[in-house]
Amino acid sequence: MAAHRAWDDEWLTVPCAACGRDNHWPHPELGCPCGTVLRVPVAEGPAAVEPDPADGARAGDGARGREDDGAQKRDDARPLEDDGRRPPFRPRAIRTARDAVTTAALYLRWLGYRDIRRADQRPPNGIGLAARGLLAQVDPTVRPAGPRDVECLWLTAMTESARCVYFSLAGYTDSARTGADALGVPLFVLDLAGAPQPVNGLAGTLHATGAPRPGTRARDGRA
């Protein structure tokens, strides 16, 4: 006799190893809004939840790897050192498209943005991320981003009264850079070592100053 199966008694609340978000994971494979996929091992007795090794974590490092991840989150969450400077960003090697999304999310957190999650609207290319007052697009394809990609991100951000930033793995065309400068969109390139590199002056300024403080306004007037 078949019976309806309910998951209410089998849900687990675990933190995402990349962004620290707590959520329910009712089945072995599920993606976090930041782009990380969690894998729940099935074993007799207590079993710890480990990140998927393909998502930038090193499951084989055991407790040492988890301690390193915890230190990473503590450093990223601390906006300034005692001397008034942010701690250096710790890059993570990019091997997959999901790694690129995770790196962008960690970098935004390092800049000072909070509540980073998957954007409600999916961009034409890549993955959209959202934070307080910000929309970000991560393009992990091998095609350089064009002017239409930048303009679509800018228009979407305008409808939500938010700022925007673009991350690309393959770089940008010359027309995309020109358009981004005219629209005020910071452009970053994700190298395979996992360190976002500013492409235009707007990105360089954002990298140096970090996320704007609440209540401040950009040159375009958006808070």
Accessible surface in RSA format (square Angstrom, percent):
REM  Atomic radii and reference values for relative SASA: ProtOr
REM  Chains: A
REM  Algorithm: Lee & Richards
REM  Probe-radius: 1.40
REM  Slices: 20
REM RES _ NUM      All-atoms   Total-Side   Main-Chain    Non-polar    All polar
REM                ABS   REL    ABS   REL    ABS   REL    ABS   REL    ABS   REL
RES MET A   1   241.21 124.9 151.39 100.2  89.83 213.9 128.07 108.9 113.14 149.9
RES ALA A   2   102.45  94.2  68.48 105.7  33.97  77.3  77.25 108.8  25.20  66.8
RES ALA A   3    91.01  83.7  57.36  88.5  33.65  76.6  65.52  92.3  25.49  67.5
RES HIS A   4   174.38  95.3 137.54  95.6  36.83  94.2 102.45 105.6  71.93  83.7
RES ARG A   5   153.04  64.3 134.66  68.6  18.39  43.8  60.86  83.2  92.18  55.9
RES ALA A   6    59.67  54.9  42.50  65.6  17.17  39.1  46.19  65.1  13.47  35.7
RES TRP A   7   100.97  40.5  97.30  47.1   3.67   8.6  71.64  38.2  29.33  47.6
RES ASP A   8   123.28  86.4  98.89  98.4  24.39  57.7  30.06  70.8  93.22  93.0
RES ASP A   9   144.29 101.1 108.07 107.6  36.22  85.7  36.72  86.4 107.57 107.3
RES GLU A  10    76.14  43.7  59.80  45.2  16.35  38.9  33.01  63.8  43.14  35.2
RES TRP A  11   111.56  44.8  89.11  43.1  22.45  52.7  87.66  46.7  23.90  38.8
RES LEU A  12    83.76  46.6  82.46  59.0   1.29   3.3  83.76  58.8   0.00   0.0
RES THR A  13    88.80  63.2  59.39  60.2  29.41  70.1  46.14  62.0  42.65  64.5
RES VAL A  14    19.82  13.0  19.42  17.6   0.41   1.0  19.82  17.2   0.00   0.0
RES PRO A  15    78.13  56.9  68.74  62.7   9.38  34.1  68.74  56.8   9.38  58.3
RES CYS A  16     0.00   0.0   0.00   0.0   0.00   0.0   0.00   0.0   0.00   0.0
RES ALA A  17    20.63  19.0  15.15  23.4   5.48  12.5  20.39  28.7   0.24   0.6
RES ALA A  18     4.90   4.5   4.47   6.9   0.43   1.0   4.77   6.7   0.13   0.3
RES CYS A  19    23.73  18.0  12.52  14.0  11.21  26.4  11.23  28.5  12.50  13.5
RES GLY A  20    29.39  36.2   0.00   N/A  29.39  36.2  11.58  31.8  17.82  39.9
RES ARG A  21    95.80  40.2  85.92  43.8   9.88  23.5  28.58  39.1  67.22  40.7
RES ASP A  22    95.36  66.8  71.92  71.6  23.44  55.4  20.04  47.2  75.32  75.1
RES ASN A  23    49.51  34.1  44.44  42.9   5.07  12.2   6.57  15.8  42.94  41.5
RES HIS A  24    87.46  47.8  83.12  57.8   4.34  11.1  47.57  49.0  39.89  46.4
RES TRP A  25     8.23   3.3   4.33   2.1   3.90   9.2   4.33   2.3   3.90   6.3
RES PRO A  26    20.91  15.2  15.79  14.4   5.12  18.6  17.01  14.0   3.90  24.2
RES HIS A  27    75.45  41.2  68.19  47.4   7.26  18.6  51.16  52.7  24.29  28.3
RES PRO A  28    69.40  50.6  68.17  62.1   1.23   4.5  68.53  56.6   0.87   5.4
RES GLU A  29    87.51  50.2  79.03  59.8   8.48  20.2  56.02 108.4  31.49  25.7
RES LEU A  30    58.23  32.4  52.94  37.9   5.30  13.3  57.81  40.6   0.42   1.1
RES GLY A  31    41.19  50.8   0.00   N/A  41.19  50.8  15.54  42.6  25.65  57.5
RES CYS A  32     1.55   1.2   0.10   0.1   1.45   3.4   0.13   0.3   1.42   1.5
RES PRO A  33    31.54  23.0  26.63  24.3   4.91  17.8  31.42  25.9   0.12   0.8
RES CYS A  34     0.44   0.3   0.17   0.2   0.27   0.6   0.04   0.1   0.40   0.4
RES GLY A  35     4.57   5.6   0.00   N/A   4.57   5.6   2.27   6.2   2.30   5.2
RES THR A  36     2.65   1.9   2.65   2.7   0.00   0.0   2.65   3.6   0.00   0.0
RES VAL A  37    23.59  15.5  23.59  21.4   0.00   0.0  23.59  20.5   0.00   0.0
RES LEU A  38     4.78   2.7   4.25   3.0   0.53   1.3   4.25   3.0   0.53   1.4
RES ARG A  39    89.79  37.7  89.68  45.7   0.11   0.3  29.68  40.6  60.11  36.4
RES VAL A  40    30.11  19.8  26.64  24.1   3.47   8.4  26.64  23.1   3.47   9.4
RES PRO A  41    42.57  31.0  32.85  29.9   9.72  35.3  38.22  31.6   4.35  27.0
RES VAL A  42   139.20  91.6 105.42  95.4  33.77  81.4 108.48  94.3  30.72  83.3
RES ALA A  43    68.84  63.3  39.69  61.2  29.15  66.3  50.95  71.8  17.89  47.4
RES GLU A  44   178.34 102.4 147.56 111.6  30.78  73.3  68.09 131.7 110.26  90.0
RES GLY A  45    55.77  68.8   0.00   N/A  55.77  68.8  32.59  89.4  23.18  51.9
RES PRO A  46   148.67 108.4 113.20 103.2  35.47 129.0 125.53 103.6  23.14 143.8
RES ALA A  47    49.72  45.7  13.33  20.6  36.39  82.8  20.68  29.1  29.04  76.9
RES ALA A  48    63.90  58.8  44.47  68.6  19.43  44.2  53.70  75.6  10.20  27.0
RES VAL A  49    39.08  25.7  19.88  18.0  19.20  46.3  19.88  17.3  19.20  52.1
RES GLU A  50    30.72  17.6  30.67  23.2   0.05   0.1  17.78  34.4  12.94  10.6
RES PRO A  51    12.74   9.3  12.25  11.2   0.49   1.8  12.25  10.1   0.49   3.0
RES ASP A  52    26.73  18.7  26.73  26.6   0.00   0.0   0.09   0.2  26.64  26.6
RES PRO A  53    64.99  47.4  56.19  51.2   8.80  32.0  56.49  46.6   8.50  52.8
RES ALA A  54    49.96  45.9  36.10  55.7  13.86  31.5  48.05  67.7   1.91   5.1
RES ASP A  55     3.58   2.5   0.48   0.5   3.10   7.3   0.48   1.1   3.10   3.1
RES GLY A  56    14.09  17.4   0.00   N/A  14.09  17.4   4.57  12.6   9.52  21.3
RES ALA A  57     7.04   6.5   5.13   7.9   1.90   4.3   6.98   9.8   0.05   0.1
RES ARG A  58   102.81  43.2  91.02  46.4  11.80  28.1  54.97  75.1  47.85  29.0
RES ALA A  59    22.84  21.0  10.70  16.5  12.14  27.6  12.82  18.1  10.02  26.5
RES GLY A  60    82.23 101.4   0.00   N/A  82.23 101.4  44.12 121.1  38.11  85.4
RES ASP A  61    74.69  52.3  57.19  56.9  17.50  41.4  11.66  27.4  63.03  62.9
RES GLY A  62    27.81  34.3   0.00   N/A  27.81  34.3  26.27  72.1   1.54   3.4
RES ALA A  63    57.62  53.0  50.40  77.8   7.23  16.4  50.79  71.5   6.83  18.1
RES ARG A  64   181.72  76.3 177.07  90.3   4.65  11.1  55.06  75.2 126.67  76.8
RES GLY A  65     8.43  10.4   0.00   N/A   8.43  10.4   7.85  21.5   0.59   1.3
RES ARG A  66   109.80  46.1  99.63  50.8  10.17  24.2  48.74  66.6  61.06  37.0
RES GLU A  67   119.82  68.8 109.31  82.7  10.51  25.0  47.50  91.9  72.32  59.0
RES ASP A  68    80.09  56.1  77.10  76.7   2.99   7.1  25.59  60.2  54.50  54.4
RES ASP A  69    25.10  17.6  25.07  25.0   0.03   0.1   5.37  12.6  19.73  19.7
RES GLY A  70    16.69  20.6   0.00   N/A  16.69  20.6  15.82  43.4   0.86   1.9
RES ALA A  71    26.76  24.6  26.11  40.3   0.65   1.5  26.73  37.6   0.02   0.1
RES GLN A  72     8.94   5.0   8.94   6.5   0.00   0.0   3.11   6.6   5.83   4.4
RES LYS A  73    50.21  24.5  49.37  30.3   0.83   2.0  23.09  20.8  27.11  28.9
RES ARG A  74   161.30  67.7 150.64  76.8  10.65  25.4  75.79 103.6  85.51  51.8
RES ASP A  75    25.35  17.8  25.35  25.2   0.00   0.0   3.49   8.2  21.86  21.8
RES ASP A  76     2.80   2.0   2.16   2.1   0.64   1.5   0.00   0.0   2.80   2.8
RES ALA A  77    37.68  34.6  27.36  42.2  10.32  23.5  27.36  38.5  10.32  27.3
RES ARG A  78   107.31  45.1 102.11  52.1   5.20  12.4  45.16  61.7  62.15  37.7
RES PRO A  79    69.48  50.6  68.74  62.7   0.74   2.7  69.48  57.4   0.00   0.0
RES LEU A  80    86.58  48.2  76.92  55.0   9.66  24.3  76.92  54.0   9.66  26.0
RES GLU A  81    61.17  35.1  52.33  39.6   8.83  21.0  20.89  40.4  40.28  32.9
RES ASP A  82   161.01 112.8 122.32 121.7  38.70  91.5  45.20 106.4 115.82 115.5
RES ASP A  83    91.46  64.1  54.22  54.0  37.24  88.1  50.58 119.0  40.88  40.8
RES GLY A  84    45.08  55.6   0.00   N/A  45.08  55.6  26.52  72.8  18.56  41.6
RES ARG A  85   169.18  71.0 165.16  84.2   4.01   9.6  69.67  95.2  99.50  60.3
RES ARG A  86    42.43  17.8  22.80  11.6  19.63  46.7   8.11  11.1  34.32  20.8
RES PRO A  87     6.38   4.6   6.15   5.6   0.23   0.8   6.38   5.3   0.00   0.0
RES PRO A  88   113.25  82.5 100.51  91.6  12.75  46.3 108.85  89.9   4.40  27.4
RES PHE A  89    29.23  14.6  12.02   7.4  17.21  44.8  12.02   7.3  17.21  49.2
RES ARG A  90   108.90  45.7 107.58  54.8   1.32   3.1  36.68  50.1  72.22  43.8
RES PRO A  91    69.13  50.4  48.57  44.3  20.55  74.7  48.57  40.1  20.55 127.7
RES ARG A  92    36.50  15.3  30.96  15.8   5.54  13.2  24.63  33.7  11.87   7.2
RES ALA A  93    36.68  33.7  28.72  44.3   7.96  18.1  28.72  40.4   7.96  21.1
RES ILE A  94     9.51   5.4   2.11   1.6   7.41  17.8   2.11   1.5   7.41  20.1
RES ARG A  95   166.14  69.8 127.72  65.1  38.42  91.5  67.90  92.8  98.24  59.5
RES THR A  96    54.05  38.4  44.51  45.1   9.54  22.7  53.93  72.4   0.12   0.2
RES ALA A  97    55.79  51.3  45.11  69.6  10.68  24.3  46.70  65.8   9.10  24.1
RES ARG A  98    89.38  37.5  83.17  42.4   6.21  14.8  11.31  15.5  78.07  47.3
RES ASP A  99     5.49   3.8   3.82   3.8   1.67   4.0   2.67   6.3   2.82   2.8
RES ALA A 100     0.00   0.0   0.00   0.0   0.00   0.0   0.00   0.0   0.00   0.0
RES VAL A 101     4.56   3.0   4.56   4.1   0.00   0.0   4.56   4.0   0.00   0.0
RES THR A 102     3.45   2.5   3.45   3.5   0.00   0.0   3.45   4.6   0.00   0.0
RES THR A 103     2.30   1.6   1.76   1.8   0.53   1.3   0.81   1.1   1.48   2.2
RES ALA A 104     0.00   0.0   0.00   0.0   0.00   0.0   0.00   0.0   0.00   0.0
RES ALA A 105     3.87   3.6   2.67   4.1   1.20   2.7   2.92   4.1   0.95   2.5
RES LEU A 106     2.76   1.5   2.54   1.8   0.22   0.6   2.76   1.9   0.00   0.0
RES TYR A 107     1.19   0.6   1.19   0.7   0.00   0.0   1.19   0.9   0.00   0.0
RES LEU A 108     0.94   0.5   0.94   0.7   0.00   0.0   0.94   0.7   0.00   0.0
RES ARG A 109    49.73  20.9  49.50  25.2   0.23   0.5   3.16   4.3  46.57  28.2
RES TRP A 110    16.39   6.6  15.18   7.3   1.21   2.8  15.18   8.1   1.21   2.0
RES LEU A 111     4.87   2.7   0.00   0.0   4.87  12.2   0.00   0.0   4.87  13.1
RES GLY A 112    26.34  32.5   0.00   N/A  26.34  32.5   8.66  23.8  17.69  39.6
RES TYR A 113    13.77   6.4  11.26   6.4   2.51   6.5  11.16   8.4   2.61   3.2
RES ARG A 114    65.79  27.6  63.35  32.3   2.44   5.8  40.52  55.4  25.27  15.3
RES ASP A 115    77.14  54.0  57.75  57.5  19.39  45.8  26.45  62.3  50.69  50.6
RES ILE A 116    18.93  10.8   7.76   5.8  11.17  26.9   7.76   5.6  11.17  30.3
RES ARG A 117    92.73  38.9  92.73  47.3   0.00   0.0  31.72  43.4  61.01  37.0
RES ARG A 118    98.88  41.5  90.21  46.0   8.67  20.6  33.19  45.4  65.69  39.8
RES ALA A 119    15.70  14.4   4.36   6.7  11.34  25.8   4.65   6.5  11.05  29.3
RES ASP A 120   144.70 101.4 103.66 103.2  41.04  97.0  34.62  81.5 110.07 109.8
RES GLN A 121   103.07  57.6  91.75  67.1  11.32  26.9  35.79  76.2  67.28  51.0
RES ARG A 122   207.57  87.2 175.52  89.5  32.05  76.3  67.39  92.1 140.18  85.0
RES PRO A 123    22.33  16.3  10.43   9.5  11.90  43.2  16.98  14.0   5.34  33.2
RES PRO A 124    78.25  57.0  37.96  34.6  40.29 146.5  51.47  42.5  26.79 166.5
RES ASN A 125    43.81  30.2  39.48  38.2   4.32  10.4   5.08  12.2  38.73  37.4
RES GLY A 126    18.43  22.7   0.00   N/A  18.43  22.7   5.88  16.1  12.55  28.1
RES ILE A 127    39.25  22.3  38.76  28.9   0.49   1.2  39.25  28.3   0.00   0.0
RES GLY A 128     6.56   8.1   0.00   N/A   6.56   8.1   4.30  11.8   2.26   5.1
RES LEU A 129     0.08   0.0   0.05   0.0   0.04   0.1   0.08   0.1   0.00   0.0
RES ALA A 130     8.60   7.9   7.29  11.2   1.31   3.0   8.60  12.1   0.00   0.0
RES ALA A 131     5.09   4.7   0.00   0.0   5.09  11.6   0.00   0.0   5.09  13.5
RES ARG A 132   164.96  69.3 147.82  75.4  17.14  40.8  62.11  84.9 102.85  62.3
RES GLY A 133    41.99  51.8   0.00   N/A  41.99  51.8  26.85  73.7  15.15  33.9
RES LEU A 134     5.05   2.8   2.88   2.1   2.18   5.5   2.88   2.0   2.18   5.9
RES LEU A 135    11.11   6.2  11.11   8.0   0.00   0.0  11.11   7.8   0.00   0.0
RES ALA A 136     2.35   2.2   0.39   0.6   1.96   4.5   0.39   0.6   1.96   5.2
RES GLN A 137     1.99   1.1   1.99   1.5   0.00   0.0   0.76   1.6   1.23   0.9
RES VAL A 138     0.00   0.0   0.00   0.0   0.00   0.0   0.00   0.0   0.00   0.0
RES ASP A 139     0.39   0.3   0.14   0.1   0.25   0.6   0.14   0.3   0.25   0.2
RES PRO A 140    24.70  18.0  12.11  11.0  12.59  45.8  12.16  10.0  12.54  77.9
RES THR A 141    59.58  42.4  51.76  52.5   7.82  18.6  59.12  79.4   0.46   0.7
RES VAL A 142   141.48  93.1 122.51 110.9  18.98  45.7 124.65 108.3  16.84  45.7
RES ARG A 143   107.23  45.0 103.99  53.0   3.24   7.7  71.13  97.2  36.10  21.9
RES PRO A 144    56.54  41.2  55.15  50.3   1.39   5.1  55.15  45.5   1.39   8.6
RES ALA A 145     0.00   0.0   0.00   0.0   0.00   0.0   0.00   0.0   0.00   0.0
RES GLY A 146    10.12  12.5   0.00   N/A  10.12  12.5  10.12  27.8   0.00   0.0
RES PRO A 147    50.96  37.1  50.28  45.8   0.69   2.5  50.94  42.1   0.03   0.2
RES ARG A 148   153.05  64.3 151.72  77.3   1.33   3.2  67.82  92.7  85.23  51.7
RES ASP A 149     6.12   4.3   5.15   5.1   0.97   2.3   1.14   2.7   4.98   5.0
RES VAL A 150     0.53   0.3   0.53   0.5   0.00   0.0   0.53   0.5   0.00   0.0
RES GLU A 151    80.15  46.0  80.15  60.6   0.00   0.0  16.03  31.0  64.13  52.4
RES CYS A 152    31.31  23.7  28.33  31.6   2.98   7.0   8.50  21.5  22.81  24.6
RES LEU A 153    11.51   6.4   8.40   6.0   3.12   7.8  11.35   8.0   0.16   0.4
RES TRP A 154    59.67  23.9  59.67  28.9   0.00   0.0  56.77  30.3   2.90   4.7
RES LEU A 155   100.09  55.7  99.71  71.3   0.38   1.0  99.83  70.1   0.26   0.7
RES THR A 156    39.06  27.8  35.02  35.5   4.03   9.6  15.29  20.5  23.77  35.9
RES ALA A 157     0.08   0.1   0.08   0.1   0.00   0.0   0.08   0.1   0.00   0.0
RES MET A 158    85.64  44.4  71.31  47.2  14.33  34.1  70.68  60.1  14.96  19.8
RES THR A 159   109.03  77.5  69.38  70.3  39.66  94.5  76.65 103.0  32.38  49.0
RES GLU A 160    82.73  47.5  56.23  42.5  26.50  63.1  33.11  64.0  49.62  40.5
RES SER A 161    84.18  71.1  68.80  91.8  15.38  35.4  34.72  73.9  49.47  69.3
RES ALA A 162     6.71   6.2   6.59  10.2   0.11   0.3   6.71   9.4   0.00   0.0
RES ARG A 163    42.43  17.8  42.43  21.6   0.00   0.0  19.78  27.0  22.65  13.7
RES CYS A 164     4.29   3.2   0.76   0.9   3.52   8.3   0.00   0.0   4.29   4.6
RES VAL A 165     0.21   0.1   0.21   0.2   0.00   0.0   0.21   0.2   0.00   0.0
RES TYR A 166     0.00   0.0   0.00   0.0   0.00   0.0   0.00   0.0   0.00   0.0
RES PHE A 167     0.00   0.0   0.00   0.0   0.00   0.0   0.00   0.0   0.00   0.0
RES SER A 168     0.32   0.3   0.32   0.4   0.00   0.0   0.00   0.0   0.32   0.4
RES LEU A 169    45.30  25.2  28.89  20.7  16.41  41.2  28.89  20.3  16.41  44.2
RES ALA A 170    38.09  35.0   9.21  14.2  28.87  65.7  20.57  29.0  17.52  46.4
RES GLY A 171    10.36  12.8   0.00   N/A  10.36  12.8  10.22  28.0   0.14   0.3
RES TYR A 172    16.33   7.6   0.00   0.0  16.33  42.5   0.00   0.0  16.33  20.1
RES THR A 173    52.36  37.2  45.51  46.1   6.85  16.3  52.36  70.3   0.00   0.0
RES ASP A 174   119.16  83.5 111.59 111.1   7.57  17.9  38.25  90.0  80.91  80.7
RES SER A 175    60.97  51.5  49.12  65.5  11.86  27.3  44.63  95.0  16.35  22.9
RES ALA A 176     0.02   0.0   0.00   0.0   0.02   0.0   0.02   0.0   0.01   0.0
RES ARG A 177   104.34  43.8 104.34  53.2   0.00   0.0  24.26  33.2  80.08  48.5
RES THR A 178    94.98  67.6  89.72  91.0   5.27  12.5  67.20  90.3  27.78  42.0
RES GLY A 179    18.35  22.6   0.00   N/A  18.35  22.6  17.96  49.3   0.39   0.9
RES ALA A 180     0.00   0.0   0.00   0.0   0.00   0.0   0.00   0.0   0.00   0.0
RES ASP A 181    82.71  57.9  62.67  62.4  20.03  47.4  27.51  64.7  55.20  55.1
RES ALA A 182    88.96  81.8  45.85  70.8  43.11  98.1  57.74  81.3  31.23  82.7
RES LEU A 183    46.43  25.9  34.31  24.5  12.12  30.5  38.20  26.8   8.23  22.2
RES GLY A 184    34.65  42.7   0.00   N/A  34.65  42.7  18.85  51.7  15.81  35.4
RES VAL A 185     0.06   0.0   0.06   0.1   0.00   0.0   0.06   0.1   0.00   0.0
RES PRO A 186    15.99  11.7  15.99  14.6   0.00   0.0  15.99  13.2   0.00   0.0
RES LEU A 187     0.00   0.0   0.00   0.0   0.00   0.0   0.00   0.0   0.00   0.0
RES PHE A 188     0.00   0.0   0.00   0.0   0.00   0.0   0.00   0.0   0.00   0.0
RES VAL A 189    36.41  24.0  36.41  33.0   0.00   0.0  36.41  31.6   0.00   0.0
RES LEU A 190     1.76   1.0   0.00   0.0   1.76   4.4   0.00   0.0   1.76   4.7
RES ASP A 191    46.58  32.6  41.40  41.2   5.18  12.3  32.76  77.1  13.82  13.8
RES LEU A 192   124.37  69.3 117.09  83.8   7.29  18.3 117.46  82.5   6.92  18.6
RES ALA A 193    66.42  61.1  50.66  78.2  15.75  35.8  58.36  82.2   8.06  21.3
RES GLY A 194     0.00   0.0   0.00   N/A   0.00   0.0   0.00   0.0   0.00   0.0
RES ALA A 195    24.84  22.8  24.84  38.3   0.00   0.0  24.84  35.0   0.00   0.0
RES PRO A 196     6.94   5.1   1.10   1.0   5.84  21.2   1.10   0.9   5.84  36.3
RES GLN A 197    84.05  47.0  84.05  61.4   0.00   0.0  29.66  63.1  54.39  41.3
RES PRO A 198    51.75  37.7  28.72  26.2  23.03  83.7  28.83  23.8  22.91 142.4
RES VAL A 199    38.60  25.4   7.67   6.9  30.93  74.5  12.56  10.9  26.05  70.6
RES ASN A 200    17.98  12.4   5.75   5.6  12.23  29.5  14.90  35.9   3.08   3.0
RES GLY A 201    59.55  73.4   0.00   N/A  59.55  73.4  44.82 123.0  14.72  33.0
RES LEU A 202    38.85  21.6  33.49  24.0   5.37  13.5  34.12  24.0   4.73  12.7
RES ALA A 203     0.00   0.0   0.00   0.0   0.00   0.0   0.00   0.0   0.00   0.0
RES GLY A 204    28.21  34.8   0.00   N/A  28.21  34.8  22.81  62.6   5.41  12.1
RES THR A 205    82.78  58.9  76.34  77.4   6.44  15.3  53.80  72.3  28.98  43.8
RES LEU A 206    20.11  11.2  17.63  12.6   2.48   6.2  19.76  13.9   0.34   0.9
RES HIS A 207    67.15  36.7  66.10  45.9   1.05   2.7  38.77  40.0  28.38  33.0
RES ALA A 208    75.69  69.6  45.37  70.0  30.31  69.0  52.27  73.6  23.42  62.0
RES THR A 209    97.03  69.0  68.01  68.9  29.03  69.2  65.49  88.0  31.54  47.7
RES GLY A 210     4.48   5.5   0.00   N/A   4.48   5.5   0.99   2.7   3.50   7.8
RES ALA A 211    22.72  20.9   6.65  10.3  16.06  36.5   6.65   9.4  16.06  42.5
RES PRO A 212    48.17  35.1  23.64  21.5  24.53  89.2  34.16  28.2  14.01  87.1
RES ARG A 213   185.43  77.9 179.15  91.3   6.28  14.9  61.49  84.0 123.93  75.1
RES PRO A 214   139.48 101.7 106.52  97.1  32.95 119.8 118.49  97.8  20.99 130.4
RES GLY A 215    72.16  89.0   0.00   N/A  72.16  89.0  37.21 102.1  34.96  78.3
RES THR A 216    60.88  43.3  53.64  54.4   7.24  17.3  59.84  80.4   1.04   1.6
RES ARG A 217   166.82  70.0 134.76  68.7  32.07  76.4  44.72  61.1 122.11  74.0
RES ALA A 218    32.36  29.8  17.16  26.5  15.20  34.6  25.51  35.9   6.85  18.2
RES ARG A 219   214.92  90.2 172.48  87.9  42.44 101.1  93.93 128.4 120.99  73.3
RES ASP A 220    79.88  56.0  39.75  39.6  40.14  94.9  44.76 105.3  35.13  35.0
RES GLY A 221    35.81  44.2   0.00   N/A  35.81  44.2  28.68  78.7   7.13  16.0
RES ARG A 222    33.39  14.0  28.38  14.5   5.01  11.9  25.03  34.2   8.36   5.1
RES ALA A 223    70.13  64.5  42.54  65.7  27.59  62.8  53.88  75.9  16.25  43.1
END  Absolute sums over single chains surface
CHAIN  1 A    12155.4       9397.3       2758.1       6855.6       5299.8
END  Absolute sums over all chains
TOTAL         12155.4       9397.3       2758.1       6855.6       5299.8
